Amino acid sequence: MKANKKGVLTNYRKSQNLIAKIIEMTQGDESSIEILKQNILATRFLKLIHKNLMEDYFESCFNKGVRVRNIKKKEEMAKEILTAVRLYNK
């Protein structure tokens, strides 16, 4: 992770703060709709992080996999890429 690192870390911190707020709101019997709003925000940050991590993975690992001459290594990288795609699509 290179270019995205600062943004990813920022979004992790935002998610962490929102989750702490959600916990406090839940413990304090806050309105369900307010908790849902905060939960949606936290989920959006986590999805954005996931998207950035996947982009970084494909920009680095995928490009390496295409250039590899070793067939066994190429097969391993292809499996790794498929695993990443499957995880992303869950």
Phi, psi and omega in degrees: 000121185242278186295328185277350191305312182298315180294320179297314180297320177300315181291327174297317180295319178298316178298316180300315179296319179295319180296319176299319179295318179298318179298313178299317181297319181293317178295329182270010179056041176294161179304137181301321182295324178292321177295317178299319179300315180293323178296319178299316179299314180299318179297320178298317179297318180294321177295320178296318177300314181301315179299314180297320178295319178295317178300314180297318179301312183290326178293326182264298187292317181298315180298321177296317182298324180291326184274346184293137179265335180290118185297318180298315179296321179297319178295319178298317181292324178296318177297318179298318179296315178298320177298316179298318180295315180299316178297319180296324184277356180288000000 
